[in-house]
Amino acid sequence: MFFSRLSPYFIAKVVVLLTLLLNTAAYTIPWVFANSLSKEYSGIDFHGYWYAGHYLRQGVNPYAAILNSPDPVYWDPLVPDSGNPYKPTAPEYALTLPVTYLDGVTVTQPPVAQTMIVVPAMTAPLNLLIGLFSWFSWQTARWLWLALNLIFTAVIPWLALRLVNNRHKLDTLDKWIFALVFYNFYGVRQGLVVGQQTMICLFLLVLALLFHDKWLLSGILLGFGISKYSVGLPAFLYFLRQRNYRSVLVAVIVQVVGILLLVPLKWGSPMDTLSAYLQVFSVNFIQEGVHLSARFADVRLQGFSFGVILVVIVYFMSRQQVPGKTTGLSENAARLNDLNILTLGIFLTTYHRVHDMPFMIFFLLACLVVWIENRDLAIGRFPSIVLALTMTAILSLLLFPTVPGKVIARLEVLSFIPPAWTSLEAFSSIAMLLMLALSAWLYRAPWQGSEFAENVQQGME
């Protein structure tokens, strides 16, 4: 009798919620910890910042020491064995030994590094903070950073929901489904394993968006959040588009102060630091990722991706800020979709990797706020089916981008597909292309208040 009174919609939400909970408990969490224990690459990205912090402790600019010093120690994908502490291209005694840590560990001989040395692909402000972990030995620092990242991961979707003005229309099931979808992103668990700074940047940028009306606080948060410029650029452009110039100015000042704090250090001149910034960019730019230029590298269509980003930025930066009846989207929905499309455009056209995909939460937010505002609006059976199938494909690729490639590898009939389009990065690119198409459609769909919807309603009357 009890279940007979429940609506099919409610039952479906419960099934989705339980499925996501089961996947989180039985797969996602075990996967993260299993790959964070003994894998060689575990924490490799965080290791770069931990290692760089040793130079800060010894009064040396880490960017210059790792990249521009007389004996640079860095990892370059074009140089075999570079950065490998067991086959170093340069002696690691650039660091003064012994190194004593707060947890009682002392390192008396090289290598200090226990994994490959990666270039600190982040600007000074946030790098200075993360460098404080160098006061702990590698294993302690790694687990502290993983714990901190887990906290960021846990709170981000709940903070992000506060960007939705009509969130009071969501029930508890809706909110938990939203959060659990985010927790199960492949990019989230991959970022946790390699110790990426994506989660802290996303955390800071969401806070900056929440406090957008407090220009000093939002500017400071934005300034630290854009330290990883590849993921921070969309939010920076969004603040510009919203004409929140004071926050933007504060963010720029934060970045400048970060560079100036390095000046008293050995090799700490602004020119040394800026030169290292450019080298970091060039080293990262050539790597594999989810961006389109990586997909078209074999057919020399990299320029296509830059054309896309130019069109996207010019169009959406020049579009009328507050939408009228043409779109039918509320101001909240349109602004979130603007941020979403800026993020998708930049991710598709400039270097990004799978561990940056947690930023697709902005796509989920844009879709969520449109759904809240139009959940009772019938848009037709065929568009509804297409929309449902598209969203299913997108979410499947965000959660399990490795599955399609494994299926293709087993089907000889699909052997003609180039390897560049069968990797998890490739299917992440496909997911973003689908997201971009759907996000563009949101502006022209027959939502409540749009001219198209009004004409349909008048015709029915």
C-alpha positions as CSV (number, residue, x, y, z in Angstrom):
1,M,0.0,0.0,0.0
2,F,2.8,2.4,0.8
3,F,4.6,2.0,-2.5
4,S,1.3,2.2,-4.4
5,R,1.0,5.8,-3.2
6,L,4.4,6.7,-4.4
7,S,4.8,8.4,-7.8
8,P,7.0,6.7,-10.5
9,Y,9.1,9.9,-10.6
10,F,9.9,9.7,-6.8
11,I,10.7,6.0,-7.1
12,A,13.0,6.7,-10.1
13,K,14.9,9.3,-8.1
14,V,15.3,6.9,-5.2
15,V,16.7,4.3,-7.6
16,V,19.2,6.8,-9.1
17,L,20.2,7.9,-5.6
18,L,20.8,4.4,-4.3
19,T,22.7,3.5,-7.5
20,L,25.0,6.5,-7.1
21,L,25.5,5.7,-3.4
22,L,26.4,2.1,-4.2
23,N,28.9,3.2,-6.9
24,T,30.4,5.7,-4.5
25,A,30.9,3.2,-1.7
26,A,31.8,0.1,-3.7
27,Y,33.8,1.7,-6.5
28,T,34.8,5.4,-6.3
29,I,36.1,5.5,-2.7
30,P,38.0,2.2,-2.9
31,W,39.4,3.2,-6.3
32,V,40.8,6.5,-4.8
33,F,42.4,4.9,-1.8
34,A,43.7,1.9,-3.8
35,N,45.4,4.1,-6.3
36,S,46.7,6.5,-3.6
37,L,48.6,3.9,-1.6
38,S,51.3,2.2,-3.7
39,K,51.1,3.4,-7.3
40,E,54.2,5.0,-8.7
41,Y,52.3,8.1,-9.9
42,S,50.3,8.6,-6.7
43,G,50.4,12.2,-5.8
44,I,52.7,13.0,-8.6
45,D,51.2,16.5,-9.3
46,F,51.2,17.5,-5.6
47,H,54.8,16.2,-5.4
48,G,55.9,19.0,-7.7
49,Y,54.6,21.7,-5.2
50,W,55.8,19.8,-2.2
51,Y,59.3,19.5,-3.8
52,A,59.3,23.2,-4.9
53,G,58.6,24.2,-1.3
54,H,62.0,22.9,-0.3
55,Y,63.6,25.7,-2.3
56,L,61.3,28.2,-0.6
57,R,62.5,26.9,2.8
58,Q,66.1,27.5,1.7
59,G,65.5,31.0,0.3
60,V,65.5,30.1,-3.4
61,N,62.9,30.9,-6.0
62,P,61.5,27.4,-6.8
63,Y,60.5,28.4,-10.4
64,A,64.0,29.5,-11.2
65,A,65.7,26.6,-9.3
66,I,63.7,24.0,-11.1
67,L,63.7,25.5,-14.5
68,N,66.3,28.2,-14.9
69,S,69.1,27.6,-12.5
70,P,72.6,26.5,-13.7
71,D,71.6,22.9,-12.7
72,P,67.8,22.7,-13.4
73,V,65.9,19.8,-12.1
74,Y,62.6,19.3,-13.9
75,W,60.5,16.9,-15.8
76,D,60.1,17.5,-19.5
77,P,58.0,15.0,-21.6
78,L,60.4,15.5,-24.5
79,V,63.5,14.6,-22.5
80,P,63.8,10.9,-21.6
81,D,64.4,10.3,-17.9
82,S,64.4,14.0,-17.0
83,G,63.2,14.6,-13.5
84,N,63.6,11.0,-12.6
85,P,65.4,11.0,-9.2
86,Y,66.9,7.6,-10.0
87,K,68.3,8.8,-13.3
88,P,68.6,12.5,-12.8
89,T,69.7,14.8,-15.7
90,A,71.1,17.1,-13.1
91,P,72.4,16.5,-9.5
92,E,69.8,17.0,-6.9
93,Y,72.3,18.5,-4.5
94,A,70.9,21.9,-5.7
95,L,69.1,21.4,-2.4
96,T,71.2,21.7,0.8
97,L,71.0,18.6,2.8
98,P,70.1,17.4,5.4
99,V,66.4,18.4,5.3
100,T,64.5,18.0,8.6
101,Y,60.7,17.8,8.7
102,L,58.3,18.7,11.5
103,D,57.1,15.1,11.7
104,G,60.6,14.0,12.8
105,V,61.9,12.6,9.5
106,T,65.4,13.7,8.3
107,V,66.7,13.2,4.7
108,T,70.5,13.2,4.6
109,Q,71.2,12.2,1.0
110,P,69.6,12.5,-2.4
111,P,67.2,11.9,-3.8
112,V,64.9,14.1,-1.7
113,A,62.2,13.5,-4.3
114,Q,60.4,10.1,-4.2
115,T,58.7,10.4,-7.5
116,M,59.1,12.3,-10.8
117,I,59.7,16.0,-10.4
118,V,57.0,17.9,-12.3
119,V,57.1,21.6,-13.2
120,P,55.1,23.7,-10.7
121,A,52.3,24.6,-13.1
122,M,50.8,27.2,-11.0
123,T,51.5,30.9,-10.3
124,A,53.1,32.1,-7.1
125,P,50.2,32.9,-4.7
126,L,48.7,29.5,-4.3
127,N,52.1,27.8,-4.9
128,L,53.5,29.7,-1.8
129,L,50.6,28.3,0.3
130,I,50.9,24.7,-0.9
131,G,54.7,24.9,-0.5
132,L,54.1,25.0,3.2
133,F,53.5,21.2,3.0
134,S,57.3,20.9,2.4
135,W,57.7,21.2,6.2
136,F,56.4,17.6,6.4
137,S,58.0,14.5,4.9
138,W,56.6,13.2,1.6
139,Q,54.3,10.5,3.0
140,T,52.9,12.7,5.7
141,A,52.4,15.6,3.3
142,R,50.8,13.4,0.8
143,W,48.2,12.1,3.2
144,L,47.5,15.6,4.6
145,W,46.9,16.9,1.1
146,L,44.7,14.0,0.2
147,A,42.6,14.6,3.4
148,L,42.3,18.3,2.6
149,N,41.3,17.5,-1.0
150,L,38.6,15.1,0.2
151,I,37.2,17.9,2.3
152,F,37.2,20.2,-0.7
153,T,35.5,17.5,-2.7
154,A,32.9,16.9,-0.1
155,V,31.8,20.5,0.3
156,I,32.1,21.8,-3.3
157,P,28.7,20.6,-4.7
158,W,26.9,21.9,-1.6
159,L,28.6,25.3,-2.0
160,A,27.8,25.3,-5.7
161,L,24.1,24.7,-5.1
162,R,24.1,28.0,-3.3
163,L,24.7,29.6,-6.7
164,V,21.2,28.5,-7.7
165,N,18.6,31.1,-6.6
166,N,15.7,28.7,-6.6
167,R,17.4,25.9,-4.8
168,H,14.6,25.9,-2.2
169,K,12.5,24.1,-4.9
170,L,14.9,21.2,-4.7
171,D,14.1,18.4,-2.3
172,T,16.7,16.4,-0.4
173,L,16.9,13.7,-3.0
174,D,17.6,16.2,-5.8
175,K,20.5,17.8,-3.8
176,W,22.1,14.4,-2.9
177,I,21.8,13.2,-6.5
178,F,23.6,16.4,-7.7
179,A,26.3,15.9,-5.1
180,L,26.8,12.2,-5.8
181,V,27.0,12.8,-9.5
182,F,29.9,15.2,-8.8
183,Y,31.6,12.8,-6.4
184,N,31.6,10.1,-9.0
185,F,33.2,12.2,-11.8
186,Y,36.2,10.3,-13.2
187,G,38.1,13.6,-13.1
188,V,37.4,14.0,-9.4
189,R,38.8,10.7,-8.4
190,Q,41.7,11.0,-10.8
191,G,42.5,14.5,-9.4
192,L,42.5,13.1,-5.9
193,V,44.9,10.3,-6.8
194,V,47.5,12.5,-8.6
195,G,47.2,15.2,-5.9
196,Q,46.0,17.9,-8.3
197,Q,45.3,21.4,-7.2
198,T,42.1,21.4,-9.2
199,M,39.9,20.9,-6.2
200,I,41.3,23.8,-4.1
201,C,41.0,26.1,-7.2
202,L,37.4,25.0,-7.8
203,F,36.7,25.5,-4.1
204,L,38.2,29.0,-4.1
205,L,36.5,30.0,-7.4
206,V,33.0,28.8,-6.2
207,L,33.5,30.9,-3.0
208,A,34.5,33.9,-5.2
209,L,31.3,33.5,-7.1
210,L,29.2,33.2,-4.0
211,F,30.8,36.4,-2.5
212,H,30.7,38.3,-5.8
213,D,29.0,41.3,-4.1
214,K,31.9,41.6,-1.6
215,W,34.5,42.8,-4.0
216,L,37.5,42.6,-1.7
217,L,36.8,39.1,-0.5
218,S,35.8,37.8,-3.9
219,G,38.9,39.4,-5.4
220,I,41.2,37.8,-3.0
221,L,39.5,34.4,-3.6
222,L,39.6,34.9,-7.3
223,G,43.3,35.9,-7.1
224,F,44.3,32.7,-5.4
225,G,41.8,30.6,-7.5
226,I,43.3,31.7,-10.9
227,S,46.8,30.6,-9.8
228,K,46.1,27.6,-11.9
229,Y,45.3,29.8,-14.8
230,S,44.1,27.0,-17.1
231,V,41.0,26.4,-14.9
232,G,40.8,29.9,-13.5
233,L,40.6,31.8,-16.8
234,P,36.8,31.1,-17.4
235,A,35.9,32.5,-13.9
236,F,38.3,35.5,-14.5
237,L,36.6,36.3,-17.9
238,Y,33.2,35.8,-16.2
239,F,34.0,38.4,-13.6
240,L,35.1,40.7,-16.4
241,R,31.8,40.1,-18.3
242,Q,29.8,40.9,-15.2
243,R,31.8,44.2,-15.0
244,N,33.0,43.3,-11.5
245,Y,36.1,45.3,-12.1
246,R,37.1,45.8,-8.5
247,S,37.2,42.1,-7.8
248,V,39.3,41.6,-11.0
249,L,41.7,44.3,-10.0
250,V,42.1,42.8,-6.5
251,A,42.8,39.4,-8.2
252,V,45.5,40.9,-10.3
253,I,47.0,42.6,-7.3
254,V,47.1,39.2,-5.5
255,Q,49.0,37.7,-8.4
256,V,51.5,40.6,-8.5
257,V,52.1,40.4,-4.8
258,G,52.8,36.7,-5.2
259,I,55.6,37.5,-7.7
260,L,56.9,40.3,-5.4
261,L,57.2,37.9,-2.5
262,L,59.7,35.9,-4.4
263,V,62.0,38.9,-5.1
264,P,64.0,38.6,-1.8
265,L,64.8,35.0,-2.7
266,K,67.8,33.8,-4.7
267,W,66.9,34.1,-8.5
268,G,63.7,35.8,-7.3
269,S,63.6,38.7,-9.8
270,P,60.2,39.2,-11.5
271,M,61.8,38.5,-14.9
272,D,63.1,35.1,-13.7
273,T,59.7,34.2,-12.4
274,L,57.8,35.4,-15.5
275,S,60.3,33.5,-17.7
276,A,59.6,30.4,-15.7
277,Y,55.9,30.9,-16.0
278,L,56.3,31.0,-19.8
279,Q,58.3,27.8,-19.7
280,V,55.7,26.1,-17.6
281,F,53.1,27.0,-20.2
282,S,55.1,25.8,-23.1
283,V,55.9,22.4,-21.3
284,N,52.2,21.9,-20.5
285,F,50.9,23.0,-23.9
286,I,52.4,20.0,-25.8
287,Q,51.0,17.4,-23.5
288,E,48.0,15.1,-24.2
289,G,44.7,16.2,-22.8
290,V,41.0,16.7,-23.3
291,H,41.4,19.7,-25.5
292,L,40.5,19.5,-29.2
293,S,44.1,20.3,-30.5
294,A,45.1,17.0,-28.9
295,R,42.5,15.2,-30.9
296,F,43.4,16.8,-34.2
297,A,47.2,16.8,-33.7
298,D,47.7,14.1,-36.4
299,V,45.7,15.9,-39.0
300,R,47.1,19.4,-38.4
301,L,43.8,21.0,-37.4
302,Q,45.0,22.5,-34.1
303,G,44.2,26.0,-35.4
304,F,40.5,24.9,-35.6
305,S,40.4,24.7,-31.8
306,F,41.7,28.3,-31.4
307,G,39.0,29.5,-33.9
308,V,36.4,27.9,-31.7
309,I,37.6,29.6,-28.5
310,L,37.8,33.0,-30.3
311,V,34.2,32.7,-31.5
312,V,32.9,31.5,-28.1
313,I,34.6,34.3,-26.1
314,V,33.8,37.1,-28.6
315,Y,30.1,36.0,-28.8
316,F,29.4,35.5,-25.2
317,M,31.5,38.4,-23.9
318,S,29.5,40.7,-26.3
319,R,26.1,39.2,-25.8
320,Q,23.6,41.3,-23.9
321,Q,24.2,40.8,-20.2
322,V,20.7,40.4,-18.9
323,P,18.6,38.3,-21.3
324,G,15.3,39.4,-22.5
325,K,12.3,37.4,-23.8
326,T,14.4,36.1,-26.6
327,T,15.9,33.4,-24.5
328,G,13.3,32.9,-21.8
329,L,16.1,32.1,-19.3
330,S,16.1,33.9,-16.0
331,E,19.1,36.1,-15.1
332,N,20.4,33.4,-12.8
333,A,20.1,30.6,-15.4
334,A,21.7,32.8,-18.2
335,R,24.6,33.8,-16.0
336,L,25.4,30.3,-14.9
337,N,25.1,29.1,-18.5
338,D,27.5,31.9,-19.6
339,L,30.0,30.7,-17.0
340,N,29.4,27.1,-18.2
341,I,30.0,27.9,-21.9
342,L,33.1,30.0,-21.2
343,T,34.4,27.0,-19.2
344,L,33.6,24.5,-22.0
345,G,35.0,26.7,-24.7
346,I,38.3,27.2,-22.9
347,F,38.6,23.6,-21.9
348,L,38.0,22.4,-25.4
349,T,40.6,24.7,-27.0
350,T,43.5,25.0,-24.6
351,Y,45.5,22.4,-22.7
352,H,43.5,20.6,-20.0
353,R,43.6,17.1,-18.6
354,V,41.0,14.8,-17.2
355,H,41.7,15.8,-13.7
356,D,40.4,19.3,-14.6
357,M,37.0,17.9,-15.4
358,P,35.5,18.7,-12.0
359,F,34.9,22.1,-13.4
360,M,32.0,20.5,-15.5
361,I,30.0,21.1,-12.3
362,F,29.1,24.5,-13.9
363,F,27.4,22.6,-16.7
364,L,25.4,20.6,-14.1
365,L,24.4,23.9,-12.4
366,A,23.3,25.5,-15.6
367,C,21.1,22.5,-16.5
368,L,19.8,22.3,-12.9
369,V,18.6,25.9,-12.7
370,V,16.9,25.6,-16.1
371,W,15.2,22.4,-15.0
372,I,14.0,24.0,-11.7
373,E,12.5,26.9,-13.6
374,N,10.9,24.8,-16.4
375,R,10.2,21.4,-14.9
376,D,6.5,21.7,-15.6
377,L,6.9,22.9,-19.1
378,A,6.2,20.3,-21.9
379,I,8.7,20.9,-24.7
380,G,7.5,18.1,-26.9
381,R,8.0,14.3,-26.9
382,F,10.8,14.2,-29.4
383,P,12.9,17.0,-27.9
384,S,12.4,15.5,-24.5
385,I,13.7,12.1,-25.7
386,V,16.7,13.7,-27.4
387,L,17.4,15.8,-24.2
388,A,17.2,12.7,-22.0
389,L,19.5,10.6,-24.2
390,T,22.0,13.5,-24.5
391,M,22.2,14.0,-20.8
392,T,22.5,10.2,-20.2
393,A,25.4,10.1,-22.7
394,I,27.1,13.2,-21.0
395,L,26.8,11.8,-17.5
396,S,28.0,8.4,-18.5
397,L,31.1,9.8,-20.1
398,L,31.8,12.1,-17.2
399,L,31.6,9.2,-14.8
400,F,33.1,6.3,-16.9
401,P,35.1,7.8,-19.8
402,T,37.3,4.7,-20.0
403,V,34.5,2.2,-20.8
404,P,33.8,3.2,-24.5
405,G,37.5,2.8,-25.3
406,K,37.6,-0.6,-23.7
407,V,34.5,-1.7,-25.7
408,I,36.0,-0.4,-29.0
409,A,39.2,-2.2,-28.3
410,R,37.3,-5.5,-28.1
411,L,35.3,-4.9,-31.3
412,E,37.4,-5.5,-34.4
413,V,34.7,-4.0,-36.6
414,L,35.6,-0.6,-35.0
415,S,39.4,-0.9,-35.5
416,F,39.3,1.9,-38.1
417,I,38.8,4.5,-35.3
418,P,42.1,6.4,-34.7
419,P,43.6,5.8,-31.3
420,A,43.4,9.5,-30.6
421,W,39.6,9.1,-30.5
422,T,39.4,6.0,-28.3
423,S,41.2,7.2,-25.1
424,L,39.4,8.4,-22.0
425,E,40.6,11.9,-23.0
426,A,38.9,11.6,-26.3
427,F,35.6,10.6,-24.8
428,S,35.9,13.4,-22.3
429,S,36.3,15.7,-25.3
430,I,33.2,14.2,-26.9
431,A,31.3,14.8,-23.6
432,M,32.3,18.4,-23.6
433,L,31.2,18.8,-27.2
434,L,27.8,17.4,-26.3
435,M,27.7,19.7,-23.3
436,L,28.6,22.7,-25.5
437,A,25.8,21.9,-28.0
438,L,23.3,21.4,-25.2
439,S,24.3,24.5,-23.5
440,A,23.9,26.6,-26.6
441,W,20.5,25.0,-27.1
442,L,19.4,26.2,-23.7
443,Y,19.5,29.8,-24.9
444,R,17.1,29.1,-27.8
445,A,14.9,26.4,-26.3
446,P,11.1,27.1,-25.9
447,W,11.4,27.9,-22.2
448,Q,8.7,29.8,-20.3
449,G,8.8,33.5,-21.2
450,S,10.6,33.0,-24.6
451,E,9.0,34.4,-27.7
452,F,8.8,30.9,-29.2
453,A,6.9,29.5,-26.2
454,E,4.6,32.5,-26.2
455,N,3.8,32.0,-29.9
456,V,3.1,28.3,-29.2
457,Q,0.8,29.2,-26.4
458,Q,-1.1,31.8,-28.4
459,G,-1.5,29.2,-31.2
460,M,-3.0,26.7,-28.8
461,E,-5.4,29.3,-27.5
